[in-house]
Amino acid sequence: MKKAGARLYTFLMFLFLYAPILVLIVFSFNDTDTGSRSVWGGFSLRWYQKLFEDRLILEALCNTLLIAVIAAVGSTILGTMAAIGIRSMKRIPRRIMMNVTNFPMVNPEIVTGVSLMLLFVFAVRLLGGRSLGMGSLIAAHITFCLPYVILSVLPKLRQMNPNLYEAAQDLGCPPVKAFFKVVLPEILPGIVTGMIMAFTLSIDDFVISYFTSGTTQTLPIYIYSMTRKRVSPEINALSTVLFGAVMVLLLIVNIRQKKEKPSWEKKEEETL
């Protein structure tokens, strides 16, 4: 009886979570031009064709991918350096830095977006710039992706034997070369996971991007601007493509994390 109740609860939970997404995907192949009315008119790919013929959508897609790639690379480099620095701290300063690092993750996005907008507007006026744009978007995305990269790299640093780096130096390897030859291969899985997660978060962000974008449009902002006028069936196709891209990246992250688990954790999961 308990197993049946647990299965029913799990089924209902997944139904409420994924039924709207499933409906959106199905109606992205709808042939009829019904706007927001859900009337099935037959299977068609014409909305995907119109989607990729729309110059504004393709421009927003290029902006989104460019920002996501730069933000992922930038936050990965800075986050890896920060994780190494935090790991080398003493106990109390390390705890303080971890609290500072975790705060942007629990802070409401609208608060982060407004605060970053005010900061960038002040910086633009101070430096004599014109308005917010691609630069402010990239800086904002690096900012909110940074904590996730740090939290992905730190566990790998904890798992690594701290004597390996010193042993490499004792054998005549310079500090920089010892880092790239010894430390980097050990923490590389965490770095890759953090980069993929940063790319996923960047490509999917709307709230912070909305406040810091200026005249630059990303895909989430473009979708929002379309819904304010008329709900076009192209939105269903665009949302489906975006959902599919994010889902693939999340699957890659989860598969990597599954493979990277220590053997004792895998045995513990199998016994549960």
Secondary structure in CASP SS format (residue, H / E / C, confidence):
PFRMAT SS
TARGET T0000
AUTHOR 0000-0000-0000
METHOD secondary structure of the structure
MODEL  1
M C 1.00
K H 1.00
K H 1.00
A H 1.00
G H 1.00
A H 1.00
R H 1.00
L H 1.00
Y H 1.00
T H 1.00
F H 1.00
L H 1.00
M H 1.00
F H 1.00
L H 1.00
F H 1.00
L H 1.00
Y H 1.00
A H 1.00
P H 1.00
I H 1.00
L H 1.00
V H 1.00
L H 1.00
I H 1.00
V H 1.00
F H 1.00
S C 1.00
F C 1.00
N E 1.00
D C 1.00
T C 1.00
D C 1.00
T C 1.00
G C 1.00
S C 1.00
R C 1.00
S C 1.00
V C 1.00
W C 1.00
G C 1.00
G C 1.00
F E 1.00
S C 1.00
L C 1.00
R H 1.00
W H 1.00
Y H 1.00
Q H 1.00
K H 1.00
L H 1.00
F H 1.00
E H 1.00
D C 1.00
R H 1.00
L H 1.00
I H 1.00
L H 1.00
E H 1.00
A H 1.00
L H 1.00
C H 1.00
N H 1.00
T H 1.00
L H 1.00
L H 1.00
I H 1.00
A H 1.00
V H 1.00
I H 1.00
A H 1.00
A H 1.00
V H 1.00
G H 1.00
S H 1.00
T H 1.00
I H 1.00
L H 1.00
G H 1.00
T H 1.00
M H 1.00
A H 1.00
A H 1.00
I H 1.00
G H 1.00
I H 1.00
R H 1.00
S C 1.00
M C 1.00
K C 1.00
R H 1.00
I H 1.00
P H 1.00
R H 1.00
R H 1.00
I H 1.00
M H 1.00
M H 1.00
N H 1.00
V H 1.00
T H 1.00
N H 1.00
F H 1.00
P H 1.00
M H 1.00
V H 1.00
N C 1.00
P C 1.00
E H 1.00
I H 1.00
V H 1.00
T H 1.00
G H 1.00
V H 1.00
S H 1.00
L H 1.00
M H 1.00
L H 1.00
L H 1.00
F H 1.00
V H 1.00
F H 1.00
A H 1.00
V H 1.00
R H 1.00
L H 1.00
L H 1.00
G C 1.00
G C 1.00
R C 1.00
S C 1.00
L C 1.00
G C 1.00
M H 1.00
G H 1.00
S H 1.00
L H 1.00
I H 1.00
A H 1.00
A H 1.00
H H 1.00
I H 1.00
T H 1.00
F H 1.00
C H 1.00
L H 1.00
P H 1.00
Y H 1.00
V H 1.00
I H 1.00
L H 1.00
S H 1.00
V H 1.00
L H 1.00
P H 1.00
K H 1.00
L H 1.00
R H 1.00
Q H 1.00
M C 1.00
N C 1.00
P C 1.00
N H 1.00
L H 1.00
Y H 1.00
E H 1.00
A H 1.00
A H 1.00
Q H 1.00
D H 1.00
L C 1.00
G C 1.00
C C 1.00
P C 1.00
P H 1.00
V H 1.00
K H 1.00
A H 1.00
F H 1.00
F H 1.00
K H 1.00
V H 1.00
V H 1.00
L H 1.00
P H 1.00
E H 1.00
I H 1.00
L H 1.00
P H 1.00
G H 1.00
I H 1.00
V H 1.00
T H 1.00
G H 1.00
M H 1.00
I H 1.00
M H 1.00
A H 1.00
F H 1.00
T H 1.00
L H 1.00
S H 1.00
I H 1.00
D H 1.00
D C 1.00
F C 1.00
V H 1.00
I H 1.00
S H 1.00
Y H 1.00
F H 1.00
T H 1.00
S C 1.00
G C 1.00
T C 1.00
T C 1.00
Q C 1.00
T C 1.00
L H 1.00
P H 1.00
I H 1.00
Y H 1.00
I H 1.00
Y H 1.00
S H 1.00
M H 1.00
T H 1.00
R H 1.00
K H 1.00
R C 1.00
V C 1.00
S C 1.00
P H 1.00
E H 1.00
I H 1.00
N H 1.00
A H 1.00
L H 1.00
S H 1.00
T H 1.00
V H 1.00
L H 1.00
F H 1.00
G H 1.00
A H 1.00
V H 1.00
M H 1.00
V H 1.00
L H 1.00
L H 1.00
L H 1.00
I H 1.00
V H 1.00
N H 1.00
I H 1.00
R H 1.00
Q H 1.00
K H 1.00
K H 1.00
E H 1.00
K C 1.00
P C 1.00
S H 1.00
W H 1.00
E H 1.00
K H 1.00
K H 1.00
E H 1.00
E H 1.00
E H 1.00
T H 1.00
L C 1.00
END
